[in-house]
């Protein structure tokens, strides 16, 4: 009886996992637009608390970017540590039960970027080859920060200005969709391209602003979704994490 209940529970969890994965594959991906602003928009009380928690670790604000897709608009706040070669970002868009996502960055002299985020690895499926990323899996911002400090011990840092650091971090967001495309981890959702046999040509003409002879139902070129190759990417990532020692980049 007990084995039957365990098997039923495990089967239920597997079904839930499959359902989540299928929904993830249906998630539309859109390009990110960035706008630099001098001052951040008004922050809520809990967002202010998140900023103050970063400041208590020695970080001071150094930049603000408004990030926008067709579906959502949020603020990305940048910070620089007062004594260590580290930057941080705070996203004002809450993510699940981790609150407002924070990431720590150190630019190494060898050209690599050491990035330490926390409990968001499930949502990102590819990184540029120069990014050495680790999920801290921390229960507090303090532990998250300690994980990053441990990673950069003995690392020769690159001298990077605040503006340059902001640009490089922004490029991780703006370059994400092209990166997925280059690795064939997402596919274009063609949908119903046109009511006519020349639908593809019609879409191209609409994009160029040319008048068309007949109506065409077009999906914008940026409407892309994750492909099944993501599954194998996740398996590879899980294997890599399981096989590396604690604190490995």
PANULUM-281668 format. One line per field, with one value per residue (C-alpha): x, y, z; residue number from 1. Coordinates in steps of 0.001 Angstrom, whole numbers. Each point is the difference from the previous one (the first is absolute). Example, Ala and Ser with C-alpha at 12.3 -4.5 7.8 and 13.67 -1.06 7.14 Angstrom:
2
c1	12300, 1370
c2	-4500, 3440
c3	7800, -660
num	1, 2
This chain:
249
c1	0, 2789, 1915, -3146, -456, 3655, -276, -3194, 1624, 3106, -2168, -1972, 3219, 1243, -3267, 240, 3584, -1020, -2888, 2301, 2571, -2638, -1258, 3587, 435, -3081, 1426, 362, 3406, 297, 2963, 928, 215, 2178, -308, 2526, -1428, 1691, -2256, -2082, -3785, -1669, 595, -2438, 740, 1211, 2154, 1593, 659, 1754, 2191, 895, 939, 2486, 1369, 560, 2414, 2101, -1685, -1006, -2334, 1822, -2562, -3555, -1418, -3603, -408, -2993, -1458, -3416, -1379, 1667, 1986, 2258, 2961, 3511, 1985, 3815, 2355, 3754, 1789, 1902, 3214, -197, 28, -3643, -3218, -3565, -3362, -3449, -3054, -3187, -2111, -613, 743, -1908, 972, 3468, -1274, 1877, 2817, 3537, 3150, 3645, 2638, 3782, 1795, 3221, 3201, -84, -3193, -2424, -2940, -656, -3737, -1754, -3790, -2437, -2765, -705, 2018, -3222, -956, 3194, 1091, 3158, 2852, 2750, 3247, 1813, -2561, 899, -3296, -961, -3292, 676, -3142, 142, -2668, 1038, 1670, 2892, 675, -415, 2646, 2354, -234, 1082, 2846, 1278, -86, 2121, 2736, 3289, -1602, 1838, -2703, -361, -343, -3475, -1825, -3542, -1357, 1891, -1154, -3584, 285, 1462, -2671, -2750, 1395, -721, -3695, -46, 2154, -1968, -2459, 2705, 2077, -2880, -517, 3676, -45, -3332, -1641, -3009, -2112, -2163, -3700, -1294, -3668, -2250, 2418, -2534, -3396, 1706, 2684, 2311, -294, 3733, 519, -2930, 1503, 3304, -1779, -1898, 3237, 1479, -3068, -1065, -3734, -1395, -2554, -1832, -318, 2753, 4, 3584, 1782, 2745, 3460, 908, -2792, 2167, -310, 2360, 722, 204, 3806, -383, -737, 3424, 1558, -1582, 1290, 3499, -212, -1194, 2809, 2576, -1219, -92, 3553, 1708, 1313, -1657, 902, 1023, -853
c2	0, 2400, -746, 669, 3396, 892, -1045, 2038, 3045, -315, -422, 3107, 2010, -1194, 1065, 3414, 326, -918, 2474, 2804, -836, 20, 3392, 1237, -1024, 2076, 3089, 2760, 1647, 3662, 2324, 2291, 3756, 2058, 3639, 1673, 2458, 2312, -835, -3106, 293, 67, -3242, -1823, -551, -3567, 1048, 2690, -2659, -2157, 2963, 675, -3653, 261, 3239, -1704, -2354, 2920, 667, 3440, 823, 828, -236, -687, -1599, -426, -3428, -624, -2755, 19, -1730, 1632, 3032, 11, 1821, -1385, 1737, -174, 182, 135, -1280, 2599, -2028, -3238, -398, -973, 1267, -1020, 281, 62, -751, 1703, -2765, -2646, -3611, -2671, -428, 1577, 3562, 2447, -1813, 1103, -962, 695, 572, 134, 699, -2028, 1090, -3150, 1241, -2167, 1253, -1684, 228, -1319, -15, -1748, -2507, 1132, -2589, -1697, 3065, 529, -2620, 1440, 2342, 1499, -2006, 2669, -95, -2224, -244, -1698, -247, 707, -1891, 2267, 637, 3619, 2842, -186, -3650, 825, 2721, -2300, -2536, 2609, 1191, -3563, -379, 3076, -845, 62, 1437, 2845, 2604, 2195, 3712, 850, 3307, 170, 863, -2862, -2477, 1136, -462, -3493, -1105, 1469, -1958, -3262, 858, 1494, -2816, -2854, -600, 124, -2415, -2474, 285, -584, -3181, -1120, 44, 1924, -121, 2525, -504, 241, -461, 904, 2003, 1089, -696, -238, -2207, 3013, 609, 130, 2564, 1985, 60, 1213, 2797, 1058, 99, 2281, 2219, -936, -145, -3489, -1247, -2178, -435, -1947, -1374, 340, -946, 2553, -1417, 324, -2357, -3013, -2833, -2382, -3161, -3585, 295, 1903, -3346, -1312, 3291, -371, -3576, 1159, 2851, -2327, -2427, 2758, 1331, -3489, -694, 3187, 660, 2492, 3546, -901, 2645
c3	0, 983, -3205, -2008, 1642, -605, -3655, -414, 1580, -2191, -3087, 929, 416, -3391, -1636, 1635, -1248, -3537, 79, 1190, -2668, -2758, 1170, 50, -3630, -848, 1667, -2606, -148, -896, -497, 2876, -485, 2354, 1003, 2290, 2512, 2483, 2923, 700, 14, 3417, 1875, 2228, 3673, -503, -2967, 2151, 2635, -2604, -981, 3624, 513, -2863, 1411, 3342, -1812, -1240, -3358, -1218, -2923, -3236, -2810, -1102, -3139, -1047, -1602, -2227, -2146, -1632, 3082, 2984, 1125, 3051, 1504, 320, 2740, -31, 2963, 522, 3093, 1977, 374, -2030, -3822, -53, -1486, 742, -1705, 1548, -2135, 1166, -1512, 2721, -885, 1904, 3627, -301, 7, -2219, -1840, 783, -1888, 819, -2688, -139, -3270, -119, -1727, -2168, -1670, 1941, 2015, 3336, 596, 3092, 29, 2323, -702, -3561, -1948, -1133, -2031, -2018, -2528, -1502, 853, -2174, 151, 2024, 2829, 2946, 1808, 3248, 1852, 3667, 1139, 3038, 2600, 566, -1857, 2463, -906, -3681, 330, 1907, -2814, -2520, 2215, 277, -3781, -703, 2501, -1887, -3164, -1713, -708, -3053, 608, -1292, 229, 1295, -3460, -1652, 2632, -501, -3767, 319, 2439, -2180, -2958, 1828, -230, -3498, -1377, 1570, -2857, -2722, 2101, 224, -3737, -780, 2095, -1450, 3414, -1257, -3125, -1781, 548, -3572, 919, -2956, -2104, -2599, -1502, -3384, -1505, -145, 3743, 717, -2723, 1362, 3486, -1374, -1841, 3102, 1970, -2643, 50, -3547, -928, -565, -2502, 2526, 3759, 1767, 3535, 1167, 3153, 815, -601, 3667, 1128, 795, 2478, 1704, -1958, 1217, -33, 3271, 1679, -924, 1008, 3446, 302, -922, 2524, 2753, -701, 14, 3339, 1538, -1129, 1182, 3507, 2295, -903, -3545, -2594
num	1, 2, 3, 4, 5, 6, 7, 8, 9, 10, 11, 12, 13, 14, 15, 16, 17, 18, 19, 20, 21, 22, 23, 24, 25, 26, 27, 28, 29, 30, 31, 32, 33, 34, 35, 36, 37, 38, 39, 40, 41, 42, 43, 44, 45, 46, 47, 48, 49, 50, 51, 52, 53, 54, 55, 56, 57, 58, 59, 60, 61, 62, 63, 64, 65, 66, 67, 68, 69, 70, 71, 72, 73, 74, 75, 76, 77, 78, 79, 80, 81, 82, 83, 84, 85, 86, 87, 88, 89, 90, 91, 92, 93, 94, 95, 96, 97, 98, 99, 100, 101, 102, 103, 104, 105, 106, 107, 108, 109, 110, 111, 112, 113, 114, 115, 116, 117, 118, 119, 120, 121, 122, 123, 124, 125, 126, 127, 128, 129, 130, 131, 132, 133, 134, 135, 136, 137, 138, 139, 140, 141, 142, 143, 144, 145, 146, 147, 148, 149, 150, 151, 152, 153, 154, 155, 156, 157, 158, 159, 160, 161, 162, 163, 164, 165, 166, 167, 168, 169, 170, 171, 172, 173, 174, 175, 176, 177, 178, 179, 180, 181, 182, 183, 184, 185, 186, 187, 188, 189, 190, 191, 192, 193, 194, 195, 196, 197, 198, 199, 200, 201, 202, 203, 204, 205, 206, 207, 208, 209, 210, 211, 212, 213, 214, 215, 216, 217, 218, 219, 220, 221, 222, 223, 224, 225, 226, 227, 228, 229, 230, 231, 232, 233, 234, 235, 236, 237, 238, 239, 240, 241, 242, 243, 244, 245, 246, 247, 248, 249
